[in-house]
């Protein structure tokens, strides 16, 4: 089970379309973000093999916020903890593949 948690944690952090969408729906005001990164510990992933679902908590979603486009403009780095859930499919007894991923919304960047 530990290997599956590690594998699924890696797939969650690399599911770029979901993380990009989460950042796009976050109210950044007049600011822009140019980079982001996600980290998640395998022990923060809970797998239910019977119904092929999972939950995760404490994923660190780190992103930058830039106040302008010129060099020297204000630049801040934020980290928000995100939780979520999803589904997977079994490829074989040792491999699972992420099917769906849903995350909590981030509404503020304070």
Buried (B, 14 or more C-beta within 10 A) or exposed (E): EEEBBBBBBBBBBEBEEBBEEBBEEBEBEEBEBEEBEBEBBBEBBEBEEEEBBBBBBEBBBEBBBBEEEEEEEEEEEBEBEBEBBBBBEEEEEEEBEBEEBEBBEBEEBE
